[in-house]
Amino acid sequence: MENFRKVRTSEEESPLPFADLPPDVVEMKVKEGSKIRNLMNFAMAQMELKGSRQIVFSGCGRAVTKTITCVEIMKRKLGGLHQVTKVRYKTLLEVWENQDPLPGGPAQNLTVHKNVPSICILLSRDPLDPNQTGYQPPEPRHGLELQLGSAGEDTSSSSTKGLKRPLPPPGEELLTKKLQVQVSDSPRGSGTTDCQLDGRY
C-alpha cells in the first residue's frame, strides 16, 4: 500500500436508532477533525436560543471520544437532560488511488470497506422511556456541583494546581541535611567546615 494514497472517505447513511424523533431534530455529526468549541456553540444555540427539546450527537471511529465529550459538556451546562446511548457499527468507504500506475495502463483505485464502532447519544429536555436500553436519568444538581469540584475546577479563590509535592503533616519538621564543604584558607592549607541546609529530600 506504499504506492497508494487515500483520496476520499465516506460513511454509509443509516437512520438514527431512536424511535419517535421529531422530523426536525438537530443531529450533530462529530468528525475526527471537528472543533469542540464550534460544535458546542452551535448545539447550545439550538437548545437555548431556538428552544429545541432534543438533540442527537453521533460519531464513529476516532470521533467517538469527542462525541462523548460534547455530550458531557452539554449535560453540565444545561442540566436536567435525559439521555439514551446507542452503540453500533458503521461501514466506512475509503478510496485509495495508485500513485505509481503502470505505464500506459489506467489508474488503479482501491475501495476499502471498514467496519468501525459508532455511537449515537440522544439528549432530551422531555422525559424518555426509562426502560429502553441505554437510558440515563438526569443527574441531580448537587451531584453536578460535586463533580465540578472533584474535577479540579476553581471552586474557591485559592488554587493548589501549582504545588508539585504535598506539604508535610502539621507538627512534622522538615528534614535537615548536613553537608561538608572544603574551605581553603591558604594556597597550601585547607580545612573543612560544616553547614546545614534546610529542605525536603
PyRosetta script that sets phi, psi and omega in degrees:
from pyrosetta import init, pose_from_sequence

init()
pose = pose_from_sequence("MENFRKVRTSEEESPLPFADLPPDVVEMKVKEGSKIRNLMNFAMAQMELKGSRQIVFSGCGRAVTKTITCVEIMKRKLGGLHQVTKVRYKTLLEVWENQDPLPGGPAQNLTVHKNVPSICILLSRDPLDPNQTGYQPPEPRHGLELQLGSAGEDTSSSSTKGLKRPLPPPGEELLTKKLQVQVSDSPRGSGTTDCQLDGRY")
pose.set_psi(1, 4.3)
pose.set_omega(1, -176.2)
pose.set_phi(2, -68.2)
pose.set_psi(2, -21.1)
pose.set_omega(2, 179.8)
pose.set_phi(3, -91.9)
pose.set_psi(3, 2.0)
pose.set_omega(3, -176.6)
pose.set_phi(4, -107.8)
pose.set_psi(4, 147.0)
pose.set_omega(4, 178.5)
pose.set_phi(5, -128.4)
pose.set_psi(5, 133.5)
pose.set_omega(5, 179.6)
pose.set_phi(6, -73.3)
pose.set_psi(6, 123.1)
pose.set_omega(6, -175.8)
pose.set_phi(7, -109.6)
pose.set_psi(7, -20.1)
pose.set_omega(7, -176.8)
pose.set_phi(8, -157.8)
pose.set_psi(8, 141.6)
pose.set_omega(8, 174.3)
pose.set_phi(9, -133.0)
pose.set_psi(9, 131.5)
pose.set_omega(9, 177.3)
pose.set_phi(10, -139.4)
pose.set_psi(10, 153.7)
pose.set_omega(10, 179.2)
pose.set_phi(11, -116.0)
pose.set_psi(11, 149.5)
pose.set_omega(11, -178.8)
pose.set_phi(12, -67.6)
pose.set_psi(12, 142.8)
pose.set_omega(12, 178.0)
pose.set_phi(13, -82.8)
pose.set_psi(13, 130.9)
pose.set_omega(13, 179.2)
pose.set_phi(14, -142.5)
pose.set_psi(14, 147.2)
pose.set_omega(14, -179.3)
pose.set_phi(15, -67.4)
pose.set_psi(15, 155.0)
pose.set_omega(15, 177.9)
pose.set_phi(16, -67.1)
pose.set_psi(16, 140.6)
pose.set_omega(16, -174.6)
pose.set_phi(17, -84.0)
pose.set_psi(17, 37.8)
pose.set_omega(17, 179.6)
pose.set_phi(18, -125.6)
pose.set_psi(18, 138.8)
pose.set_omega(18, 179.2)
pose.set_phi(19, -90.5)
pose.set_psi(19, 154.2)
pose.set_omega(19, 173.2)
pose.set_phi(20, 61.9)
pose.set_psi(20, 35.5)
pose.set_omega(20, 175.1)
pose.set_phi(21, -82.3)
pose.set_psi(21, 142.2)
pose.set_omega(21, 174.3)
pose.set_phi(22, -65.5)
pose.set_psi(22, 150.3)
pose.set_omega(22, -176.5)
pose.set_phi(23, -64.5)
pose.set_psi(23, -24.9)
pose.set_omega(23, -177.6)
pose.set_phi(24, -100.6)
pose.set_psi(24, 22.6)
pose.set_omega(24, -179.5)
pose.set_phi(25, -62.8)
pose.set_psi(25, 142.1)
pose.set_omega(25, -178.6)
pose.set_phi(26, -83.9)
pose.set_psi(26, 126.2)
pose.set_omega(26, 176.0)
pose.set_phi(27, -112.9)
pose.set_psi(27, 121.3)
pose.set_omega(27, 178.1)
pose.set_phi(28, -96.6)
pose.set_psi(28, 105.1)
pose.set_omega(28, 179.3)
pose.set_phi(29, -88.8)
pose.set_psi(29, 107.5)
pose.set_omega(29, -176.3)
pose.set_phi(30, -88.1)
pose.set_psi(30, 127.0)
pose.set_omega(30, 177.7)
pose.set_phi(31, -107.3)
pose.set_psi(31, 166.7)
pose.set_omega(31, -179.2)
pose.set_phi(32, -60.0)
pose.set_psi(32, -37.1)
pose.set_omega(32, -178.0)
pose.set_phi(33, -94.9)
pose.set_psi(33, 8.0)
pose.set_omega(33, -179.0)
pose.set_phi(34, -67.6)
pose.set_psi(34, 146.2)
pose.set_omega(34, 175.9)
pose.set_phi(35, -91.7)
pose.set_psi(35, 125.4)
pose.set_omega(35, -177.0)
pose.set_phi(36, -61.0)
pose.set_psi(36, -37.7)
pose.set_omega(36, -179.2)
pose.set_phi(37, -62.3)
pose.set_psi(37, -42.9)
pose.set_omega(37, 179.5)
pose.set_phi(38, -65.8)
pose.set_psi(38, -42.7)
pose.set_omega(38, 179.2)
pose.set_phi(39, -60.6)
pose.set_psi(39, -45.8)
pose.set_omega(39, -176.0)
pose.set_phi(40, -70.5)
pose.set_psi(40, -36.1)
pose.set_omega(40, 177.0)
pose.set_phi(41, -60.0)
pose.set_psi(41, -44.4)
pose.set_omega(41, -179.7)
pose.set_phi(42, -69.0)
pose.set_psi(42, -44.8)
pose.set_omega(42, -177.0)
pose.set_phi(43, -64.5)
pose.set_psi(43, -42.1)
pose.set_omega(43, 179.9)
pose.set_phi(44, -66.7)
pose.set_psi(44, -35.5)
pose.set_omega(44, 176.8)
pose.set_phi(45, -63.5)
pose.set_psi(45, -39.5)
pose.set_omega(45, 179.2)
pose.set_phi(46, -64.9)
pose.set_psi(46, -41.7)
pose.set_omega(46, -175.3)
pose.set_phi(47, -80.0)
pose.set_psi(47, -34.9)
pose.set_omega(47, -174.5)
pose.set_phi(48, -96.3)
pose.set_psi(48, -45.2)
pose.set_omega(48, -175.2)
pose.set_phi(49, -85.0)
pose.set_psi(49, -43.2)
pose.set_omega(49, -177.6)
pose.set_phi(50, -91.5)
pose.set_psi(50, -6.5)
pose.set_omega(50, 173.3)
pose.set_phi(51, 73.7)
pose.set_psi(51, 27.0)
pose.set_omega(51, 176.9)
pose.set_phi(52, -64.3)
pose.set_psi(52, 141.9)
pose.set_omega(52, -179.3)
pose.set_phi(53, -93.5)
pose.set_psi(53, -23.6)
pose.set_omega(53, -177.4)
pose.set_phi(54, -138.6)
pose.set_psi(54, 151.6)
pose.set_omega(54, 177.2)
pose.set_phi(55, -149.0)
pose.set_psi(55, 147.0)
pose.set_omega(55, -178.1)
pose.set_phi(56, -120.8)
pose.set_psi(56, 130.9)
pose.set_omega(56, 171.9)
pose.set_phi(57, -108.6)
pose.set_psi(57, 131.2)
pose.set_omega(57, 179.6)
pose.set_phi(58, -137.4)
pose.set_psi(58, 146.9)
pose.set_omega(58, 178.2)
pose.set_phi(59, -164.0)
pose.set_psi(59, 156.4)
pose.set_omega(59, -179.1)
pose.set_phi(60, -137.7)
pose.set_psi(60, 160.5)
pose.set_omega(60, 178.4)
pose.set_phi(61, 63.1)
pose.set_psi(61, -129.4)
pose.set_omega(61, -177.5)
pose.set_phi(62, -72.8)
pose.set_psi(62, -9.1)
pose.set_omega(62, 179.7)
pose.set_phi(63, -87.4)
pose.set_psi(63, -1.3)
pose.set_omega(63, -177.4)
pose.set_phi(64, -62.8)
pose.set_psi(64, -45.9)
pose.set_omega(64, -179.1)
pose.set_phi(65, -61.9)
pose.set_psi(65, -41.5)
pose.set_omega(65, 179.7)
pose.set_phi(66, -66.7)
pose.set_psi(66, -34.0)
pose.set_omega(66, 177.1)
pose.set_phi(67, -62.7)
pose.set_psi(67, -46.1)
pose.set_omega(67, 179.4)
pose.set_phi(68, -64.0)
pose.set_psi(68, -38.4)
pose.set_omega(68, 178.5)
pose.set_phi(69, -60.8)
pose.set_psi(69, -44.0)
pose.set_omega(69, 179.0)
pose.set_phi(70, -61.4)
pose.set_psi(70, -41.8)
pose.set_omega(70, -179.7)
pose.set_phi(71, -63.4)
pose.set_psi(71, -44.4)
pose.set_omega(71, -179.0)
pose.set_phi(72, -65.6)
pose.set_psi(72, -37.8)
pose.set_omega(72, 177.0)
pose.set_phi(73, -62.6)
pose.set_psi(73, -44.1)
pose.set_omega(73, -178.6)
pose.set_phi(74, -66.4)
pose.set_psi(74, -39.1)
pose.set_omega(74, 179.3)
pose.set_phi(75, -63.1)
pose.set_psi(75, -37.3)
pose.set_omega(75, 180.0)
pose.set_phi(76, -73.3)
pose.set_psi(76, -36.1)
pose.set_omega(76, -177.6)
pose.set_phi(77, -74.5)
pose.set_psi(77, -40.0)
pose.set_omega(77, -175.4)
pose.set_phi(78, -94.6)
pose.set_psi(78, -46.5)
pose.set_omega(78, -178.3)
pose.set_phi(79, 74.0)
pose.set_psi(79, 155.3)
pose.set_omega(79, 176.6)
pose.set_phi(80, 70.6)
pose.set_psi(80, 21.8)
pose.set_omega(80, -177.3)
pose.set_phi(81, -96.2)
pose.set_psi(81, 132.1)
pose.set_omega(81, 171.9)
pose.set_phi(82, -81.5)
pose.set_psi(82, 147.5)
pose.set_omega(82, -174.7)
pose.set_phi(83, -134.7)
pose.set_psi(83, 139.5)
pose.set_omega(83, 170.7)
pose.set_phi(84, -130.7)
pose.set_psi(84, 128.0)
pose.set_omega(84, -177.3)
pose.set_phi(85, -114.4)
pose.set_psi(85, 131.2)
pose.set_omega(85, 176.4)
pose.set_phi(86, -124.5)
pose.set_psi(86, 131.1)
pose.set_omega(86, 178.5)
pose.set_phi(87, -115.2)
pose.set_psi(87, 135.0)
pose.set_omega(87, -179.5)
pose.set_phi(88, -154.5)
pose.set_psi(88, -174.2)
pose.set_omega(88, 176.2)
pose.set_phi(89, -114.0)
pose.set_psi(89, 144.6)
pose.set_omega(89, 174.8)
pose.set_phi(90, -124.8)
pose.set_psi(90, 156.8)
pose.set_omega(90, 179.1)
pose.set_phi(91, -102.7)
pose.set_psi(91, 124.1)
pose.set_omega(91, 174.5)
pose.set_phi(92, -100.7)
pose.set_psi(92, 138.5)
pose.set_omega(92, 176.5)
pose.set_phi(93, -107.4)
pose.set_psi(93, 117.8)
pose.set_omega(93, 178.6)
pose.set_phi(94, -111.6)
pose.set_psi(94, 129.8)
pose.set_omega(94, 177.4)
pose.set_phi(95, -105.7)
pose.set_psi(95, 122.6)
pose.set_omega(95, 179.5)
pose.set_phi(96, -112.5)
pose.set_psi(96, 133.8)
pose.set_omega(96, -177.4)
pose.set_phi(97, -108.9)
pose.set_psi(97, 135.3)
pose.set_omega(97, 179.3)
pose.set_phi(98, -73.8)
pose.set_psi(98, 121.1)
pose.set_omega(98, -179.5)
pose.set_phi(99, -84.6)
pose.set_psi(99, -12.2)
pose.set_omega(99, -177.3)
pose.set_phi(100, -134.2)
pose.set_psi(100, 67.7)
pose.set_omega(100, -177.5)
pose.set_phi(101, -70.5)
pose.set_psi(101, 161.7)
pose.set_omega(101, 178.3)
pose.set_phi(102, -66.4)
pose.set_psi(102, 144.2)
pose.set_omega(102, 179.5)
pose.set_phi(103, -60.0)
pose.set_psi(103, 130.3)
pose.set_omega(103, 178.6)
pose.set_phi(104, 78.5)
pose.set_psi(104, -5.8)
pose.set_omega(104, -178.6)
pose.set_phi(105, -97.7)
pose.set_psi(105, 164.0)
pose.set_omega(105, 178.4)
pose.set_phi(106, -71.9)
pose.set_psi(106, 155.0)
pose.set_omega(106, 176.0)
pose.set_phi(107, -66.3)
pose.set_psi(107, 134.9)
pose.set_omega(107, -177.4)
pose.set_phi(108, -101.0)
pose.set_psi(108, 127.1)
pose.set_omega(108, 176.7)
pose.set_phi(109, -115.2)
pose.set_psi(109, 145.3)
pose.set_omega(109, 175.5)
pose.set_phi(110, -115.7)
pose.set_psi(110, 139.6)
pose.set_omega(110, 173.9)
pose.set_phi(111, -114.2)
pose.set_psi(111, 121.1)
pose.set_omega(111, -176.6)
pose.set_phi(112, -111.0)
pose.set_psi(112, 129.3)
pose.set_omega(112, 176.6)
pose.set_phi(113, -100.0)
pose.set_psi(113, 122.0)
pose.set_omega(113, -179.1)
pose.set_phi(114, -121.3)
pose.set_psi(114, 130.9)
pose.set_omega(114, 173.3)
pose.set_phi(115, -93.2)
pose.set_psi(115, 120.6)
pose.set_omega(115, -177.8)
pose.set_phi(116, -125.8)
pose.set_psi(116, 150.8)
pose.set_omega(116, 177.2)
pose.set_phi(117, -66.5)
pose.set_psi(117, 146.3)
pose.set_omega(117, -178.5)
pose.set_phi(118, -136.8)
pose.set_psi(118, 149.1)
pose.set_omega(118, 179.3)
pose.set_phi(119, -132.0)
pose.set_psi(119, 139.9)
pose.set_omega(119, 174.5)
pose.set_phi(120, -128.3)
pose.set_psi(120, 128.4)
pose.set_omega(120, -178.1)
pose.set_phi(121, -126.9)
pose.set_psi(121, 122.9)
pose.set_omega(121, 178.0)
pose.set_phi(122, -99.6)
pose.set_psi(122, 126.2)
pose.set_omega(122, 173.5)
pose.set_phi(123, -112.3)
pose.set_psi(123, 134.6)
pose.set_omega(123, -174.5)
pose.set_phi(124, -140.6)
pose.set_psi(124, 137.0)
pose.set_omega(124, 172.0)
pose.set_phi(125, -74.4)
pose.set_psi(125, -28.9)
pose.set_omega(125, -179.1)
pose.set_phi(126, -86.7)
pose.set_psi(126, 149.5)
pose.set_omega(126, 179.3)
pose.set_phi(127, -60.1)
pose.set_psi(127, 145.1)
pose.set_omega(127, 177.5)
pose.set_phi(128, -116.8)
pose.set_psi(128, 167.8)
pose.set_omega(128, 179.8)
pose.set_phi(129, -65.5)
pose.set_psi(129, 114.2)
pose.set_omega(129, -178.0)
pose.set_phi(130, -72.8)
pose.set_psi(130, -10.2)
pose.set_omega(130, -177.7)
pose.set_phi(131, -89.5)
pose.set_psi(131, -9.2)
pose.set_omega(131, -179.1)
pose.set_phi(132, -78.0)
pose.set_psi(132, 152.6)
pose.set_omega(132, -177.5)
pose.set_phi(133, -65.0)
pose.set_psi(133, 133.9)
pose.set_omega(133, 177.4)
pose.set_phi(134, 89.8)
pose.set_psi(134, 9.2)
pose.set_omega(134, -178.4)
pose.set_phi(135, -79.0)
pose.set_psi(135, 139.4)
pose.set_omega(135, 173.1)
pose.set_phi(136, -131.4)
pose.set_psi(136, 126.4)
pose.set_omega(136, 179.0)
pose.set_phi(137, -73.6)
pose.set_psi(137, 164.5)
pose.set_omega(137, 177.1)
pose.set_phi(138, -63.0)
pose.set_psi(138, 146.3)
pose.set_omega(138, 177.8)
pose.set_phi(139, -83.8)
pose.set_psi(139, 140.7)
pose.set_omega(139, 178.1)
pose.set_phi(140, -64.5)
pose.set_psi(140, 154.3)
pose.set_omega(140, -175.8)
pose.set_phi(141, -62.5)
pose.set_psi(141, -39.5)
pose.set_omega(141, -179.1)
pose.set_phi(142, -67.6)
pose.set_psi(142, -29.5)
pose.set_omega(142, 176.2)
pose.set_phi(143, -66.4)
pose.set_psi(143, -37.8)
pose.set_omega(143, 177.7)
pose.set_phi(144, -65.8)
pose.set_psi(144, -39.8)
pose.set_omega(144, -179.2)
pose.set_phi(145, -65.7)
pose.set_psi(145, -37.7)
pose.set_omega(145, 177.6)
pose.set_phi(146, -66.3)
pose.set_psi(146, -39.0)
pose.set_omega(146, 178.9)
pose.set_phi(147, -63.7)
pose.set_psi(147, -42.1)
pose.set_omega(147, -179.8)
pose.set_phi(148, -63.7)
pose.set_psi(148, -39.3)
pose.set_omega(148, 179.1)
pose.set_phi(149, -67.0)
pose.set_psi(149, -41.5)
pose.set_omega(149, -178.6)
pose.set_phi(150, -74.9)
pose.set_psi(150, -18.4)
pose.set_omega(150, -179.7)
pose.set_phi(151, -77.5)
pose.set_psi(151, -3.7)
pose.set_omega(151, 176.4)
pose.set_phi(152, 90.9)
pose.set_psi(152, 10.6)
pose.set_omega(152, 178.6)
pose.set_phi(153, -75.0)
pose.set_psi(153, 156.7)
pose.set_omega(153, -173.5)
pose.set_phi(154, -72.4)
pose.set_psi(154, 100.6)
pose.set_omega(154, 179.3)
pose.set_phi(155, -102.1)
pose.set_psi(155, -2.3)
pose.set_omega(155, 176.4)
pose.set_phi(156, -143.9)
pose.set_psi(156, 178.4)
pose.set_omega(156, -177.4)
pose.set_phi(157, -75.1)
pose.set_psi(157, -19.2)
pose.set_omega(157, -179.6)
pose.set_phi(158, -99.3)
pose.set_psi(158, 148.9)
pose.set_omega(158, 179.6)
pose.set_phi(159, -134.3)
pose.set_psi(159, 141.1)
pose.set_omega(159, -179.3)
pose.set_phi(160, -112.2)
pose.set_psi(160, 18.9)
pose.set_omega(160, -177.4)
pose.set_phi(161, -66.0)
pose.set_psi(161, -26.3)
pose.set_omega(161, -175.3)
pose.set_phi(162, -82.5)
pose.set_psi(162, -9.0)
pose.set_omega(162, -178.1)
pose.set_phi(163, -73.1)
pose.set_psi(163, 130.8)
pose.set_omega(163, -179.9)
pose.set_phi(164, -91.7)
pose.set_psi(164, -36.6)
pose.set_omega(164, -178.5)
pose.set_phi(165, -129.1)
pose.set_psi(165, 149.4)
pose.set_omega(165, 178.5)
pose.set_phi(166, -70.5)
pose.set_psi(166, 149.4)
pose.set_omega(166, 177.1)
pose.set_phi(167, -73.0)
pose.set_psi(167, 151.0)
pose.set_omega(167, 178.7)
pose.set_phi(168, -69.4)
pose.set_psi(168, 158.0)
pose.set_omega(168, 178.1)
pose.set_phi(169, -61.7)
pose.set_psi(169, 156.3)
pose.set_omega(169, 179.6)
pose.set_phi(170, -59.2)
pose.set_psi(170, 139.3)
pose.set_omega(170, 178.6)
pose.set_phi(171, 90.0)
pose.set_psi(171, -14.0)
pose.set_omega(171, 179.6)
pose.set_phi(172, -91.4)
pose.set_psi(172, 123.4)
pose.set_omega(172, -176.7)
pose.set_phi(173, -83.0)
pose.set_psi(173, 153.6)
pose.set_omega(173, 176.1)
pose.set_phi(174, -70.4)
pose.set_psi(174, 144.7)
pose.set_omega(174, -179.5)
pose.set_phi(175, -70.1)
pose.set_psi(175, 145.1)
pose.set_omega(175, 174.5)
pose.set_phi(176, -112.5)
pose.set_psi(176, 147.3)
pose.set_omega(176, -178.3)
pose.set_phi(177, -127.4)
pose.set_psi(177, 131.0)
pose.set_omega(177, -178.6)
pose.set_phi(178, -91.2)
pose.set_psi(178, 136.5)
pose.set_omega(178, -177.3)
pose.set_phi(179, -130.3)
pose.set_psi(179, 128.5)
pose.set_omega(179, 176.4)
pose.set_phi(180, -91.6)
pose.set_psi(180, 133.8)
pose.set_omega(180, -178.6)
pose.set_phi(181, -123.9)
pose.set_psi(181, 131.6)
pose.set_omega(181, 176.2)
pose.set_phi(182, -79.7)
pose.set_psi(182, 124.5)
pose.set_omega(182, 178.9)
pose.set_phi(183, -119.6)
pose.set_psi(183, 127.8)
pose.set_omega(183, -179.6)
pose.set_phi(184, -100.5)
pose.set_psi(184, 117.3)
pose.set_omega(184, 178.2)
pose.set_phi(185, -85.0)
pose.set_psi(185, -30.9)
pose.set_omega(185, -178.6)
pose.set_phi(186, -143.2)
pose.set_psi(186, 166.5)
pose.set_omega(186, 179.9)
pose.set_phi(187, -59.4)
pose.set_psi(187, -27.8)
pose.set_omega(187, -177.4)
pose.set_phi(188, -100.1)
pose.set_psi(188, -27.8)
pose.set_omega(188, -174.8)
pose.set_phi(189, -104.9)
pose.set_psi(189, 158.0)
pose.set_omega(189, 177.6)
pose.set_phi(190, -146.9)
pose.set_psi(190, 153.8)
pose.set_omega(190, 178.5)
pose.set_phi(191, -140.7)
pose.set_psi(191, 176.1)
pose.set_omega(191, 179.1)
pose.set_phi(192, -124.0)
pose.set_psi(192, 151.4)
pose.set_omega(192, 175.9)
pose.set_phi(193, -141.2)
pose.set_psi(193, 155.2)
pose.set_omega(193, -179.0)
pose.set_phi(194, -105.4)
pose.set_psi(194, 141.3)
pose.set_omega(194, 172.0)
pose.set_phi(195, -140.9)
pose.set_psi(195, 155.1)
pose.set_omega(195, -179.4)
pose.set_phi(196, -115.1)
pose.set_psi(196, 137.8)
pose.set_omega(196, 176.1)
pose.set_phi(197, -114.1)
pose.set_psi(197, 131.1)
pose.set_omega(197, 176.5)
pose.set_phi(198, -92.4)
pose.set_psi(198, 134.5)
pose.set_omega(198, 178.2)
pose.set_phi(199, 171.7)
pose.set_psi(199, 173.2)
pose.set_omega(199, 178.2)
pose.set_phi(200, -102.7)
pose.set_psi(200, 136.2)
pose.set_omega(200, -179.2)
pose.set_phi(201, -131.8)
pose.dump_pdb("model.pdb")
